[in-house]
């Protein structure tokens, strides 16, 4: 199943993320290599984050997202995950 993530970043995210960025990117690469993460990235200005995941359940994606260093350190301030039906 596919899932979309939509979330927000904290104020001054570009500065605040610096000590956690390497761990964050390494975790994303692991998920990408496993086929779980299709894409993820910020909107221009780094105010929102958008991602697409391939997983067995909503709970699996939510667990992955809540385990990300950006969530644990408050760089992502709110995230929502939704089941997604890809039309095209």
CNS distance restraints for C-alpha pairs under 8 A (distance, minus, plus):
assign (resid   1 and name CA) (resid  54 and name CA) 5.61 0.50 0.50
assign (resid   1 and name CA) (resid  55 and name CA) 5.55 0.50 0.50
assign (resid   1 and name CA) (resid  56 and name CA) 5.94 0.50 0.50
assign (resid   1 and name CA) (resid  57 and name CA) 7.17 0.50 0.50
assign (resid   1 and name CA) (resid  83 and name CA) 7.49 0.50 0.50
assign (resid   1 and name CA) (resid  84 and name CA) 7.72 0.50 0.50
assign (resid   2 and name CA) (resid  52 and name CA) 6.90 0.50 0.50
assign (resid   2 and name CA) (resid  53 and name CA) 5.59 0.50 0.50
assign (resid   2 and name CA) (resid  54 and name CA) 4.56 0.50 0.50
assign (resid   2 and name CA) (resid  55 and name CA) 6.37 0.50 0.50
assign (resid   2 and name CA) (resid  83 and name CA) 6.17 0.50 0.50
assign (resid   2 and name CA) (resid  84 and name CA) 5.43 0.50 0.50
assign (resid   2 and name CA) (resid  85 and name CA) 6.97 0.50 0.50
assign (resid   2 and name CA) (resid  86 and name CA) 7.80 0.50 0.50
assign (resid   3 and name CA) (resid  52 and name CA) 5.65 0.50 0.50
assign (resid   3 and name CA) (resid  53 and name CA) 5.10 0.50 0.50
assign (resid   3 and name CA) (resid  54 and name CA) 6.39 0.50 0.50
assign (resid   3 and name CA) (resid  55 and name CA) 7.50 0.50 0.50
assign (resid   3 and name CA) (resid  58 and name CA) 7.24 0.50 0.50
assign (resid   3 and name CA) (resid  61 and name CA) 7.70 0.50 0.50
assign (resid   3 and name CA) (resid  81 and name CA) 6.50 0.50 0.50
assign (resid   3 and name CA) (resid  82 and name CA) 5.44 0.50 0.50
assign (resid   3 and name CA) (resid  83 and name CA) 4.44 0.50 0.50
assign (resid   3 and name CA) (resid  84 and name CA) 4.93 0.50 0.50
assign (resid   4 and name CA) (resid  50 and name CA) 7.21 0.50 0.50
assign (resid   4 and name CA) (resid  51 and name CA) 5.54 0.50 0.50
assign (resid   4 and name CA) (resid  52 and name CA) 4.55 0.50 0.50
assign (resid   4 and name CA) (resid  53 and name CA) 6.32 0.50 0.50
assign (resid   4 and name CA) (resid  81 and name CA) 5.58 0.50 0.50
assign (resid   4 and name CA) (resid  82 and name CA) 5.34 0.50 0.50
assign (resid   4 and name CA) (resid  83 and name CA) 6.48 0.50 0.50
assign (resid   4 and name CA) (resid  84 and name CA) 6.13 0.50 0.50
assign (resid   5 and name CA) (resid  49 and name CA) 7.54 0.50 0.50
assign (resid   5 and name CA) (resid  50 and name CA) 5.38 0.50 0.50
assign (resid   5 and name CA) (resid  51 and name CA) 4.81 0.50 0.50
assign (resid   5 and name CA) (resid  52 and name CA) 6.26 0.50 0.50
assign (resid   5 and name CA) (resid  53 and name CA) 7.86 0.50 0.50
assign (resid   5 and name CA) (resid  79 and name CA) 6.73 0.50 0.50
assign (resid   5 and name CA) (resid  80 and name CA) 5.66 0.50 0.50
assign (resid   5 and name CA) (resid  81 and name CA) 4.46 0.50 0.50
assign (resid   5 and name CA) (resid  82 and name CA) 6.54 0.50 0.50
assign (resid   6 and name CA) (resid  48 and name CA) 7.13 0.50 0.50
assign (resid   6 and name CA) (resid  49 and name CA) 5.72 0.50 0.50
assign (resid   6 and name CA) (resid  50 and name CA) 4.76 0.50 0.50
assign (resid   6 and name CA) (resid  51 and name CA) 6.75 0.50 0.50
assign (resid   6 and name CA) (resid  79 and name CA) 5.73 0.50 0.50
assign (resid   6 and name CA) (resid  80 and name CA) 5.42 0.50 0.50
assign (resid   6 and name CA) (resid  81 and name CA) 6.55 0.50 0.50
assign (resid   7 and name CA) (resid  48 and name CA) 5.44 0.50 0.50
assign (resid   7 and name CA) (resid  49 and name CA) 5.05 0.50 0.50
assign (resid   7 and name CA) (resid  50 and name CA) 6.62 0.50 0.50
assign (resid   7 and name CA) (resid  76 and name CA) 6.84 0.50 0.50
assign (resid   7 and name CA) (resid  77 and name CA) 7.26 0.50 0.50
assign (resid   7 and name CA) (resid  78 and name CA) 5.16 0.50 0.50
assign (resid   7 and name CA) (resid  79 and name CA) 4.01 0.50 0.50
assign (resid   7 and name CA) (resid  80 and name CA) 6.08 0.50 0.50
assign (resid   8 and name CA) (resid  47 and name CA) 5.77 0.50 0.50
assign (resid   8 and name CA) (resid  48 and name CA) 4.21 0.50 0.50
assign (resid   8 and name CA) (resid  49 and name CA) 5.88 0.50 0.50
assign (resid   8 and name CA) (resid  76 and name CA) 5.64 0.50 0.50
assign (resid   8 and name CA) (resid  77 and name CA) 5.54 0.50 0.50
assign (resid   8 and name CA) (resid  78 and name CA) 5.34 0.50 0.50
assign (resid   8 and name CA) (resid  79 and name CA) 6.62 0.50 0.50
assign (resid   9 and name CA) (resid  13 and name CA) 6.11 0.50 0.50
assign (resid   9 and name CA) (resid  46 and name CA) 6.69 0.50 0.50
assign (resid   9 and name CA) (resid  47 and name CA) 5.21 0.50 0.50
assign (resid   9 and name CA) (resid  48 and name CA) 5.67 0.50 0.50
assign (resid   9 and name CA) (resid  49 and name CA) 7.10 0.50 0.50
assign (resid   9 and name CA) (resid  75 and name CA) 5.56 0.50 0.50
assign (resid   9 and name CA) (resid  76 and name CA) 4.47 0.50 0.50
assign (resid   9 and name CA) (resid  77 and name CA) 5.45 0.50 0.50
assign (resid   9 and name CA) (resid  78 and name CA) 7.45 0.50 0.50
assign (resid  10 and name CA) (resid  47 and name CA) 7.54 0.50 0.50
assign (resid  10 and name CA) (resid  74 and name CA) 6.90 0.50 0.50
assign (resid  10 and name CA) (resid  75 and name CA) 5.28 0.50 0.50
assign (resid  10 and name CA) (resid  76 and name CA) 6.08 0.50 0.50
assign (resid  10 and name CA) (resid  77 and name CA) 5.68 0.50 0.50
assign (resid  11 and name CA) (resid  47 and name CA) 8.00 0.50 0.50
assign (resid  12 and name CA) (resid  16 and name CA) 6.19 0.50 0.50
assign (resid  13 and name CA) (resid  17 and name CA) 5.68 0.50 0.50
assign (resid  13 and name CA) (resid  46 and name CA) 7.01 0.50 0.50
assign (resid  13 and name CA) (resid  75 and name CA) 6.07 0.50 0.50
assign (resid  14 and name CA) (resid  18 and name CA) 6.92 0.50 0.50
assign (resid  14 and name CA) (resid  46 and name CA) 7.32 0.50 0.50
assign (resid  16 and name CA) (resid  75 and name CA) 6.99 0.50 0.50
assign (resid  17 and name CA) (resid  21 and name CA) 5.73 0.50 0.50
assign (resid  17 and name CA) (resid  70 and name CA) 7.26 0.50 0.50
assign (resid  17 and name CA) (resid  75 and name CA) 6.29 0.50 0.50
assign (resid  20 and name CA) (resid  24 and name CA) 6.13 0.50 0.50
assign (resid  20 and name CA) (resid  69 and name CA) 6.57 0.50 0.50
assign (resid  20 and name CA) (resid  70 and name CA) 7.06 0.50 0.50
assign (resid  21 and name CA) (resid  25 and name CA) 6.06 0.50 0.50
assign (resid  22 and name CA) (resid  26 and name CA) 6.11 0.50 0.50
assign (resid  23 and name CA) (resid  27 and name CA) 6.17 0.50 0.50
assign (resid  23 and name CA) (resid  69 and name CA) 7.05 0.50 0.50
assign (resid  24 and name CA) (resid  28 and name CA) 6.31 0.50 0.50
assign (resid  24 and name CA) (resid  68 and name CA) 6.56 0.50 0.50
assign (resid  24 and name CA) (resid  69 and name CA) 5.86 0.50 0.50
assign (resid  24 and name CA) (resid  70 and name CA) 6.67 0.50 0.50
assign (resid  25 and name CA) (resid  29 and name CA) 6.12 0.50 0.50
assign (resid  26 and name CA) (resid  30 and name CA) 6.31 0.50 0.50
assign (resid  27 and name CA) (resid  31 and name CA) 6.41 0.50 0.50
assign (resid  27 and name CA) (resid  68 and name CA) 7.41 0.50 0.50
assign (resid  28 and name CA) (resid  32 and name CA) 6.07 0.50 0.50
assign (resid  28 and name CA) (resid  37 and name CA) 7.21 0.50 0.50
assign (resid  29 and name CA) (resid  33 and name CA) 5.98 0.50 0.50
assign (resid  30 and name CA) (resid  34 and name CA) 6.26 0.50 0.50
assign (resid  31 and name CA) (resid  35 and name CA) 6.31 0.50 0.50
assign (resid  31 and name CA) (resid  36 and name CA) 5.19 0.50 0.50
assign (resid  31 and name CA) (resid  37 and name CA) 5.21 0.50 0.50
assign (resid  32 and name CA) (resid  36 and name CA) 5.81 0.50 0.50
assign (resid  32 and name CA) (resid  37 and name CA) 4.57 0.50 0.50
assign (resid  32 and name CA) (resid  38 and name CA) 6.32 0.50 0.50
assign (resid  32 and name CA) (resid  39 and name CA) 7.77 0.50 0.50
assign (resid  33 and name CA) (resid  37 and name CA) 7.97 0.50 0.50
assign (resid  35 and name CA) (resid  54 and name CA) 6.96 0.50 0.50
assign (resid  36 and name CA) (resid  53 and name CA) 5.53 0.50 0.50
assign (resid  36 and name CA) (resid  54 and name CA) 4.78 0.50 0.50
assign (resid  36 and name CA) (resid  55 and name CA) 5.96 0.50 0.50
assign (resid  37 and name CA) (resid  51 and name CA) 7.79 0.50 0.50
assign (resid  37 and name CA) (resid  52 and name CA) 6.30 0.50 0.50
assign (resid  37 and name CA) (resid  53 and name CA) 4.55 0.50 0.50
assign (resid  37 and name CA) (resid  54 and name CA) 6.21 0.50 0.50
assign (resid  38 and name CA) (resid  51 and name CA) 7.45 0.50 0.50
assign (resid  38 and name CA) (resid  52 and name CA) 5.31 0.50 0.50
assign (resid  38 and name CA) (resid  53 and name CA) 5.43 0.50 0.50
assign (resid  38 and name CA) (resid  54 and name CA) 6.85 0.50 0.50
assign (resid  39 and name CA) (resid  51 and name CA) 5.39 0.50 0.50
assign (resid  39 and name CA) (resid  52 and name CA) 5.36 0.50 0.50
assign (resid  39 and name CA) (resid  53 and name CA) 7.26 0.50 0.50
assign (resid  40 and name CA) (resid  49 and name CA) 7.20 0.50 0.50
assign (resid  40 and name CA) (resid  50 and name CA) 5.60 0.50 0.50
assign (resid  40 and name CA) (resid  51 and name CA) 3.93 0.50 0.50
assign (resid  40 and name CA) (resid  52 and name CA) 6.41 0.50 0.50
assign (resid  41 and name CA) (resid  49 and name CA) 5.56 0.50 0.50
assign (resid  41 and name CA) (resid  50 and name CA) 5.67 0.50 0.50
assign (resid  41 and name CA) (resid  51 and name CA) 6.45 0.50 0.50
assign (resid  42 and name CA) (resid  46 and name CA) 5.12 0.50 0.50
assign (resid  42 and name CA) (resid  47 and name CA) 7.05 0.50 0.50
assign (resid  42 and name CA) (resid  48 and name CA) 5.60 0.50 0.50
assign (resid  42 and name CA) (resid  49 and name CA) 4.29 0.50 0.50
assign (resid  42 and name CA) (resid  50 and name CA) 6.27 0.50 0.50
assign (resid  43 and name CA) (resid  47 and name CA) 6.27 0.50 0.50
assign (resid  43 and name CA) (resid  48 and name CA) 5.39 0.50 0.50
assign (resid  43 and name CA) (resid  49 and name CA) 6.09 0.50 0.50
assign (resid  43 and name CA) (resid  50 and name CA) 7.44 0.50 0.50
assign (resid  53 and name CA) (resid  61 and name CA) 7.14 0.50 0.50
assign (resid  55 and name CA) (resid  60 and name CA) 6.77 0.50 0.50
assign (resid  55 and name CA) (resid  61 and name CA) 6.70 0.50 0.50
assign (resid  56 and name CA) (resid  60 and name CA) 6.87 0.50 0.50
assign (resid  57 and name CA) (resid  61 and name CA) 6.78 0.50 0.50
assign (resid  58 and name CA) (resid  62 and name CA) 6.20 0.50 0.50
assign (resid  58 and name CA) (resid  81 and name CA) 7.20 0.50 0.50
assign (resid  58 and name CA) (resid  82 and name CA) 7.37 0.50 0.50
assign (resid  58 and name CA) (resid  83 and name CA) 6.95 0.50 0.50
assign (resid  59 and name CA) (resid  63 and name CA) 6.06 0.50 0.50
assign (resid  60 and name CA) (resid  64 and name CA) 6.33 0.50 0.50
assign (resid  61 and name CA) (resid  65 and name CA) 6.13 0.50 0.50
assign (resid  61 and name CA) (resid  81 and name CA) 7.50 0.50 0.50
assign (resid  62 and name CA) (resid  66 and name CA) 6.04 0.50 0.50
assign (resid  62 and name CA) (resid  81 and name CA) 6.81 0.50 0.50
assign (resid  63 and name CA) (resid  67 and name CA) 6.08 0.50 0.50
assign (resid  64 and name CA) (resid  68 and name CA) 6.49 0.50 0.50
assign (resid  65 and name CA) (resid  71 and name CA) 7.04 0.50 0.50
assign (resid  66 and name CA) (resid  71 and name CA) 5.73 0.50 0.50
assign (resid  66 and name CA) (resid  72 and name CA) 6.82 0.50 0.50
assign (resid  67 and name CA) (resid  71 and name CA) 6.95 0.50 0.50
assign (resid  67 and name CA) (resid  72 and name CA) 6.76 0.50 0.50
assign (resid  68 and name CA) (resid  72 and name CA) 6.36 0.50 0.50
assign (resid  69 and name CA) (resid  73 and name CA) 5.86 0.50 0.50
assign (resid  70 and name CA) (resid  74 and name CA) 6.05 0.50 0.50
assign (resid  70 and name CA) (resid  75 and name CA) 4.78 0.50 0.50
assign (resid  70 and name CA) (resid  76 and name CA) 5.56 0.50 0.50
assign (resid  71 and name CA) (resid  75 and name CA) 5.96 0.50 0.50
assign (resid  71 and name CA) (resid  76 and name CA) 5.00 0.50 0.50
assign (resid  71 and name CA) (resid  77 and name CA) 6.99 0.50 0.50
